[in-house]
Amino acid sequence: MDLVLRPKPEHEKCTRQLRSSAGVAVFVSEVSNQAHWVEVGRCYDRFALQATALGIRHAFLNQPMEGQRCGPSLPRHWDWVRNGPIW
């Protein structure tokens, strides 16, 4: 049994999942430290519990943006990161 994730197949799987979704919620922290990571996790938990209570189907996709190649460039590509949440 192969337990190793390969970048290309994993990327393709995540792309399929996201393209078939009606929406995406992204949870980020302003500071990269354990206290903020825990708070982001708590925010997600509250979101998931409320979605469930409302009968909204949801799935968790964990894709941390820790690398220097990806994380710092994210705000330039997603306008909502720069301008804050839409609610």
The first five atom37 places (N, CA, C, CB, O) and aatype in JSON, in Angstrom:
{
  "aatype": [12, 3, 10, 19, 10, 1, 14, 11, 14, 6, 8, 6, 11, 4, 16, 1, 5, 10, 1, 15, 15, 0, 7, 19, 0, 19, 13, 19, 15, 6, 19, 15, 2, 5, 0, 8, 17, 19, 6, 19, 7, 1, 4, 18, 3, 1, 13, 0, 10, 5, 0, 16, 0, 10, 7, 9, 1, 8, 0, 13, 10, 2, 5, 14, 12, 6, 7, 5, 1, 4, 7, 14, 15, 10, 14, 1, 8, 17, 3, 17, 19, 1, 2, 7, 14, 9, 17],
  "atom_mask": [
    [1, 1, 1, 1, 1],
    [1, 1, 1, 1, 1],
    [1, 1, 1, 1, 1],
    [1, 1, 1, 1, 1],
    [1, 1, 1, 1, 1],
    [1, 1, 1, 1, 1],
    [1, 1, 1, 1, 1],
    [1, 1, 1, 1, 1],
    [1, 1, 1, 1, 1],
    [1, 1, 1, 1, 1],
    [1, 1, 1, 1, 1],
    [1, 1, 1, 1, 1],
    [1, 1, 1, 1, 1],
    [1, 1, 1, 1, 1],
    [1, 1, 1, 1, 1],
    [1, 1, 1, 1, 1],
    [1, 1, 1, 1, 1],
    [1, 1, 1, 1, 1],
    [1, 1, 1, 1, 1],
    [1, 1, 1, 1, 1],
    [1, 1, 1, 1, 1],
    [1, 1, 1, 1, 1],
    [1, 1, 1, 0, 1],
    [1, 1, 1, 1, 1],
    [1, 1, 1, 1, 1],
    [1, 1, 1, 1, 1],
    [1, 1, 1, 1, 1],
    [1, 1, 1, 1, 1],
    [1, 1, 1, 1, 1],
    [1, 1, 1, 1, 1],
    [1, 1, 1, 1, 1],
    [1, 1, 1, 1, 1],
    [1, 1, 1, 1, 1],
    [1, 1, 1, 1, 1],
    [1, 1, 1, 1, 1],
    [1, 1, 1, 1, 1],
    [1, 1, 1, 1, 1],
    [1, 1, 1, 1, 1],
    [1, 1, 1, 1, 1],
    [1, 1, 1, 1, 1],
    [1, 1, 1, 0, 1],
    [1, 1, 1, 1, 1],
    [1, 1, 1, 1, 1],
    [1, 1, 1, 1, 1],
    [1, 1, 1, 1, 1],
    [1, 1, 1, 1, 1],
    [1, 1, 1, 1, 1],
    [1, 1, 1, 1, 1],
    [1, 1, 1, 1, 1],
    [1, 1, 1, 1, 1],
    [1, 1, 1, 1, 1],
    [1, 1, 1, 1, 1],
    [1, 1, 1, 1, 1],
    [1, 1, 1, 1, 1],
    [1, 1, 1, 0, 1],
    [1, 1, 1, 1, 1],
    [1, 1, 1, 1, 1],
    [1, 1, 1, 1, 1],
    [1, 1, 1, 1, 1],
    [1, 1, 1, 1, 1],
    [1, 1, 1, 1, 1],
    [1, 1, 1, 1, 1],
    [1, 1, 1, 1, 1],
    [1, 1, 1, 1, 1],
    [1, 1, 1, 1, 1],
    [1, 1, 1, 1, 1],
    [1, 1, 1, 0, 1],
    [1, 1, 1, 1, 1],
    [1, 1, 1, 1, 1],
    [1, 1, 1, 1, 1],
    [1, 1, 1, 0, 1],
    [1, 1, 1, 1, 1],
    [1, 1, 1, 1, 1],
    [1, 1, 1, 1, 1],
    [1, 1, 1, 1, 1],
    [1, 1, 1, 1, 1],
    [1, 1, 1, 1, 1],
    [1, 1, 1, 1, 1],
    [1, 1, 1, 1, 1],
    [1, 1, 1, 1, 1],
    [1, 1, 1, 1, 1],
    [1, 1, 1, 1, 1],
    [1, 1, 1, 1, 1],
    [1, 1, 1, 0, 1],
    [1, 1, 1, 1, 1],
    [1, 1, 1, 1, 1],
    [1, 1, 1, 1, 1]
  ],
  "atom_positions": [
    [[0.84, -1.18, 0.0], [0.0, 0.0, 0.0], [0.88, 1.24, 0.0], [-0.96, 0.0, 1.21], [1.8, 1.35, 0.82]],
    [[0.61, 2.17, -0.92], [1.41, 3.38, -1.07], [0.84, 4.48, -0.17], [1.44, 3.83, -2.54], [-0.27, 4.94, -0.39]],
    [[1.61, 4.9, 0.82], [1.16, 5.92, 1.76], [1.8, 7.28, 1.49], [1.46, 5.49, 3.17], [1.65, 8.19, 2.31]],
    [[2.5, 7.44, 0.41], [3.19, 8.68, 0.11], [2.33, 9.55, -0.8], [4.56, 8.41, -0.55], [1.8, 9.07, -1.81]],
    [[2.18, 10.82, -0.43], [1.46, 11.75, -1.3], [2.44, 12.34, -2.29], [0.76, 12.88, -0.47], [3.51, 12.82, -1.92]],
    [[2.07, 12.3, -3.54], [2.9, 12.9, -4.56], [2.31, 14.26, -4.94], [3.02, 11.98, -5.81], [1.09, 14.38, -5.04]],
    [[3.14, 15.28, -5.15], [2.63, 16.64, -5.38], [1.64, 16.76, -6.53], [3.77, 17.54, -5.65], [0.59, 17.38, -6.36]],
    [[1.93, 16.19, -7.69], [1.05, 16.39, -8.84], [-0.32, 15.73, -8.65], [1.71, 15.83, -10.09], [-1.34, 16.41, -8.84]],
    [[-0.4, 14.45, -8.28], [-1.73, 13.86, -8.07], [-2.51, 14.55, -6.95], [-1.59, 12.38, -7.75], [-3.73, 14.71, -7.06]],
    [[-1.83, 14.96, -5.89], [-2.5, 15.64, -4.79], [-3.04, 17.0, -5.26], [-1.54, 15.83, -3.58], [-4.16, 17.38, -4.91]],
    [[-2.25, 17.71, -6.03], [-2.68, 19.0, -6.6], [-3.9, 18.81, -7.49], [-1.54, 19.65, -7.39], [-4.86, 19.58, -7.42]],
    [[-3.87, 17.79, -8.32], [-4.99, 17.53, -9.22], [-6.26, 17.18, -8.44], [-4.65, 16.4, -10.19], [-7.35, 17.62, -8.8]],
    [[-6.11, 16.4, -7.38], [-7.26, 16.02, -6.55], [-7.86, 17.27, -5.88], [-6.85, 14.98, -5.47], [-9.08, 17.46, -5.9]],
    [[-7.01, 18.1, -5.3], [-7.49, 19.32, -4.65], [-8.14, 20.27, -5.65], [-6.34, 20.03, -3.93], [-9.15, 20.9, -5.34]],
    [[-7.58, 20.36, -6.84], [-8.16, 21.21, -7.89], [-9.55, 20.73, -8.25], [-7.26, 21.22, -9.14], [-10.47, 21.54, -8.37]],
    [[-9.73, 19.42, -8.42], [-11.06, 18.87, -8.73], [-12.06, 19.17, -7.61], [-10.97, 17.33, -8.95], [-13.2, 19.57, -7.86]],
    [[-11.61, 19.0, -6.38], [-12.5, 19.24, -5.25], [-12.93, 20.71, -5.19], [-11.81, 18.85, -3.94], [-14.1, 21.01, -4.97]],
    [[-11.99, 21.61, -5.39], [-12.32, 23.04, -5.32], [-13.2, 23.48, -6.48], [-11.05, 23.86, -5.3], [-14.11, 24.29, -6.29]],
    [[-12.94, 22.96, -7.66], [-13.75, 23.36, -8.82], [-15.17, 22.84, -8.73], [-13.11, 22.85, -10.1], [-16.07, 23.41, -9.34]],
    [[-15.4, 21.78, -7.98], [-16.75, 21.24, -7.85], [-17.5, 21.86, -6.67], [-16.7, 19.73, -7.69], [-18.65, 21.51, -6.41]],
    [[-16.86, 22.76, -5.96], [-17.47, 23.38, -4.79], [-18.23, 24.65, -5.15], [-16.41, 23.69, -3.74], [-17.84, 25.39, -6.06]],
    [[-19.31, 24.89, -4.42], [-20.08, 26.12, -4.63], [-19.38, 27.33, -4.01], [-21.49, 25.97, -4.03], [-19.62, 28.46, -4.43]],
    [[-18.54, 27.09, -3.05], [-17.84, 28.19, -2.38], [-16.67, 27.67, -1.59], [0.0, 0.0, 0.0], [-16.52, 26.46, -1.38]],
    [[-15.83, 28.58, -1.14], [-14.65, 28.23, -0.37], [-14.51, 29.22, 0.78], [-13.36, 28.21, -1.26], [-14.64, 30.43, 0.58]],
    [[-14.24, 28.73, 1.95], [-13.94, 29.58, 3.11], [-12.47, 29.35, 3.45], [-14.88, 29.26, 4.34], [-12.04, 28.2, 3.62]],
    [[-11.71, 30.4, 3.54], [-10.29, 30.3, 3.85], [-10.04, 30.98, 5.18], [-9.4, 30.93, 2.72], [-10.46, 32.12, 5.39]],
    [[-9.38, 30.29, 6.07], [-9.09, 30.8, 7.4], [-7.59, 31.07, 7.49], [-9.55, 29.81, 8.51], [-6.78, 30.17, 7.25]],
    [[-7.22, 32.29, 7.82], [-5.82, 32.68, 7.9], [-5.56, 33.4, 9.22], [-5.42, 33.59, 6.7], [-6.48, 33.91, 9.86]],
    [[-4.31, 33.42, 9.63], [-3.92, 34.17, 10.82], [-3.02, 35.33, 10.41], [-3.2, 33.26, 11.86], [-2.27, 35.25, 9.44]],
    [[-3.11, 36.41, 11.18], [-2.27, 37.57, 10.89], [-0.81, 37.31, 11.25], [-2.78, 38.79, 11.63], [0.1, 37.83, 10.62]],
    [[-0.61, 36.51, 12.29], [0.73, 36.23, 12.79], [0.96, 34.73, 12.72], [0.92, 36.75, 14.25], [0.05, 33.94, 13.01]],
    [[2.15, 34.34, 12.35], [2.47, 32.91, 12.24], [3.12, 32.41, 13.52], [3.4, 32.66, 11.03], [4.34, 32.33, 13.64]],
    [[2.25, 32.08, 14.49], [2.74, 31.46, 15.72], [1.67, 30.53, 16.27], [3.13, 32.55, 16.79], [0.53, 30.54, 15.79]],
    [[2.01, 29.73, 17.25], [1.1, 28.69, 17.73], [-0.21, 29.26, 18.27], [1.78, 27.87, 18.79], [-1.27, 28.69, 18.03]],
    [[-0.16, 30.35, 19.0], [-1.38, 30.92, 19.58], [-2.36, 31.31, 18.48], [-1.04, 32.14, 20.47], [-3.56, 31.07, 18.6]],
    [[-1.86, 31.91, 17.42], [-2.73, 32.32, 16.32], [-3.23, 31.12, 15.52], [-1.99, 33.29, 15.4], [-4.36, 31.12, 15.04]],
    [[-2.4, 30.1, 15.36], [-2.83, 28.89, 14.66], [-3.99, 28.24, 15.41], [-1.65, 27.89, 14.51], [-4.96, 27.79, 14.8]],
    [[-3.87, 28.19, 16.74], [-4.94, 27.6, 17.56], [-6.22, 28.43, 17.39], [-4.52, 27.54, 19.05], [-7.3, 27.86, 17.26]],
    [[-6.1, 29.76, 17.4], [-7.28, 30.61, 17.23], [-7.93, 30.41, 15.86], [-6.9, 32.07, 17.42], [-9.16, 30.41, 15.76]],
    [[-7.13, 30.24, 14.82], [-7.68, 29.97, 13.5], [-8.43, 28.63, 13.52], [-6.56, 29.94, 12.43], [-9.51, 28.51, 12.93]],
    [[-7.87, 27.65, 14.19], [-8.54, 26.36, 14.31], [-9.87, 26.48, 15.04], [0.0, 0.0, 0.0], [-10.85, 25.84, 14.67]],
    [[-9.89, 27.29, 16.07], [-11.15, 27.51, 16.8], [-12.17, 28.21, 15.91], [-10.89, 28.34, 18.07], [-13.35, 27.87, 15.94]],
    [[-11.73, 29.18, 15.14], [-12.64, 29.87, 14.22], [-13.23, 28.88, 13.22], [-11.9, 31.01, 13.47], [-14.43, 28.91, 12.93]],
    [[-12.39, 28.01, 12.7], [-12.9, 27.0, 11.77], [-13.92, 26.09, 12.46], [-11.75, 26.16, 11.2], [-14.96, 25.78, 11.89]],
    [[-13.61, 25.67, 13.68], [-14.54, 24.79, 14.41], [-15.9, 25.46, 14.57], [-13.97, 24.43, 15.8], [-16.93, 24.82, 14.35]],
    [[-15.92, 26.75, 14.94], [-17.2, 27.46, 15.08], [-17.93, 27.52, 13.74], [-16.97, 28.89, 15.64], [-19.15, 27.34, 13.67]],
    [[-17.18, 27.79, 12.68], [-17.76, 27.84, 11.34], [-18.38, 26.49, 10.97], [-16.68, 28.24, 10.31], [-19.52, 26.43, 10.51]],
    [[-17.63, 25.41, 11.17], [-18.11, 24.08, 10.8], [-19.33, 23.68, 11.62], [-16.99, 23.04, 10.98], [-20.27, 23.09, 11.08]],
    [[-19.33, 23.99, 12.9], [-20.48, 23.67, 13.75], [-21.72, 24.44, 13.31], [-20.17, 23.98, 15.22], [-22.81, 23.88, 13.26]],
    [[-21.56, 25.73, 12.99], [-22.71, 26.53, 12.55], [-23.21, 26.04, 11.19], [-22.34, 28.02, 12.47], [-24.42, 25.96, 10.97]],
    [[-22.3, 25.72, 10.29], [-22.71, 25.2, 8.98], [-23.5, 23.91, 9.15], [-21.47, 24.95, 8.07], [-24.53, 23.72, 8.5]],
    [[-23.04, 23.04, 10.02], [-23.74, 21.79, 10.27], [-25.13, 22.06, 10.86], [-22.92, 20.9, 11.23], [-26.11, 21.43, 10.46]],
    [[-25.21, 22.99, 11.8], [-26.49, 23.32, 12.41], [-27.48, 23.86, 11.38], [-26.3, 24.35, 13.54], [-28.69, 23.66, 11.52]],
    [[-26.97, 24.54, 10.35], [-27.82, 25.09, 9.3], [-28.08, 24.1, 8.17], [-27.17, 26.33, 8.74], [-28.78, 24.41, 7.2]],
    [[-27.52, 22.91, 8.29], [-27.72, 21.89, 7.25], [-26.88, 22.11, 6.01], [0.0, 0.0, 0.0], [-27.22, 21.61, 4.94]],
    [[-25.79, 22.85, 6.15], [-24.91, 23.13, 5.01], [-23.79, 22.09, 4.99], [-24.32, 24.58, 5.09], [-23.05, 21.92, 5.97]],
    [[-23.68, 21.4, 3.87], [-22.59, 20.42, 3.74], [-21.27, 21.15, 3.6], [-22.83, 19.48, 2.53], [-21.19, 22.2, 2.96]],
    [[-20.24, 20.58, 4.21], [-18.91, 21.2, 4.13], [-17.85, 20.11, 4.27], [-18.73, 22.3, 5.22], [-18.12, 19.02, 4.78]],
    [[-16.67, 20.41, 3.82], [-15.54, 19.48, 3.94], [-14.3, 20.27, 4.29], [-15.33, 18.66, 2.63], [-14.15, 21.42, 3.86]],
    [[-13.44, 19.68, 5.04], [-12.21, 20.32, 5.48], [-11.07, 19.94, 4.55], [-11.87, 19.93, 6.93], [-10.84, 18.76, 4.29]],
    [[-10.36, 20.92, 4.05], [-9.19, 20.7, 3.22], [-8.05, 21.47, 3.85], [-9.43, 21.13, 1.74], [-8.05, 22.7, 3.82]],
    [[-7.08, 20.78, 4.4], [-5.98, 21.43, 5.1], [-4.81, 21.62, 4.16], [-5.56, 20.61, 6.34], [-4.14, 20.66, 3.78]],
    [[-4.57, 22.84, 3.78], [-3.43, 23.16, 2.92], [-2.66, 24.33, 3.54], [-3.9, 23.51, 1.47], [-2.86, 25.47, 3.13]],
    [[-1.79, 24.07, 4.51], [-1.06, 25.16, 5.14], [-0.15, 25.87, 4.14], [-0.25, 24.65, 6.32], [0.45, 25.24, 3.28]],
    [[-0.07, 27.17, 4.27], [0.75, 27.99, 3.38], [2.0, 28.44, 4.13], [-0.06, 29.23, 2.85], [2.19, 29.63, 4.38]],
    [[2.83, 27.49, 4.48], [3.98, 27.79, 5.31], [5.23, 28.12, 4.51], [4.27, 26.64, 6.22], [6.13, 28.81, 5.0]],
    [[5.3, 27.65, 3.29], [6.52, 27.8, 2.52], [6.77, 29.22, 2.05], [0.0, 0.0, 0.0], [5.83, 29.98, 1.83]],
    [[8.0, 29.57, 1.91], [8.38, 30.91, 1.46], [7.95, 31.15, 0.02], [9.87, 31.11, 1.59], [7.75, 32.3, -0.37]],
    [[7.82, 30.09, -0.79], [7.44, 30.26, -2.2], [5.98, 30.61, -2.36], [7.75, 29.0, -2.98], [5.61, 31.31, -3.3]],
    [[5.15, 30.15, -1.47], [3.7, 30.26, -1.66], [3.04, 31.27, -0.73], [3.07, 28.92, -1.48], [2.34, 32.17, -1.19]],
    [[3.25, 31.13, 0.55], [2.55, 31.95, 1.53], [2.65, 33.45, 1.33], [0.0, 0.0, 0.0], [1.61, 34.12, 1.3]],
    [[3.85, 34.01, 1.2], [3.96, 35.47, 1.08], [3.31, 36.04, -0.18], [5.4, 35.85, 1.09], [2.93, 37.21, -0.17]],
    [[3.17, 35.26, -1.24], [2.57, 35.8, -2.47], [1.06, 35.72, -2.47], [3.11, 35.06, -3.67], [0.41, 36.31, -3.33]],
    [[0.47, 34.99, -1.53], [-0.97, 34.8, -1.51], [-1.75, 36.12, -1.48], [-1.35, 33.97, -0.33], [-2.69, 36.26, -2.26]],
    [[-1.42, 37.07, -0.62], [-2.21, 38.3, -0.59], [-2.24, 39.06, -1.91], [-1.68, 39.21, 0.48], [-3.22, 39.75, -2.19]],
    [[-1.23, 38.97, -2.71], [-1.22, 39.67, -4.0], [-2.21, 39.06, -4.98], [0.18, 39.65, -4.61], [-2.71, 39.75, -5.87]],
    [[-2.5, 37.77, -4.82], [-3.36, 37.07, -5.76], [-4.82, 37.07, -5.35], [-2.89, 35.67, -5.92], [-5.71, 36.91, -6.2]],
    [[-5.09, 37.23, -4.08], [-6.47, 37.18, -3.6], [-6.82, 38.51, -2.98], [-6.67, 36.03, -2.58], [-6.35, 38.85, -1.89]],
    [[-7.65, 39.26, -3.67], [-8.01, 40.61, -3.25], [-8.62, 40.65, -1.85], [-8.97, 41.22, -4.24], [-8.37, 41.6, -1.1]],
    [[-9.4, 39.64, -1.49], [-10.07, 39.66, -0.19], [-9.09, 39.57, 0.96], [-11.06, 38.53, -0.09], [-9.4, 40.0, 2.06]],
    [[-7.9, 39.01, 0.72], [-6.91, 38.94, 1.79], [-6.44, 40.36, 2.12], [-5.7, 38.03, 1.39], [-6.22, 40.71, 3.28]],
    [[-6.28, 41.14, 1.09], [-5.82, 42.52, 1.24], [-6.91, 43.4, 1.88], [-5.41, 43.1, -0.12], [-6.6, 44.24, 2.73]],
    [[-8.15, 43.21, 1.48], [-9.23, 44.09, 1.9], [-10.05, 43.58, 3.08], [-10.13, 44.33, 0.76], [-10.95, 44.28, 3.55]],
    [[-9.76, 42.41, 3.56], [-10.49, 41.88, 4.7], [-11.69, 41.05, 4.26], [0.0, 0.0, 0.0], [-11.98, 40.94, 3.07]],
    [[-12.36, 40.47, 5.23], [-13.5, 39.6, 4.92], [-14.65, 40.38, 4.3], [-13.98, 38.89, 6.18], [-14.74, 41.6, 4.44]],
    [[-15.52, 39.66, 3.61], [-16.61, 40.32, 2.89], [-17.86, 40.49, 3.71], [-16.94, 39.54, 1.66], [-18.8, 41.13, 3.23]],
    [[-17.94, 39.97, 4.93], [-19.17, 40.11, 5.7], [-19.18, 41.38, 6.52], [-19.36, 38.91, 6.62], [-20.15, 41.65, 7.23]]
  ]
}
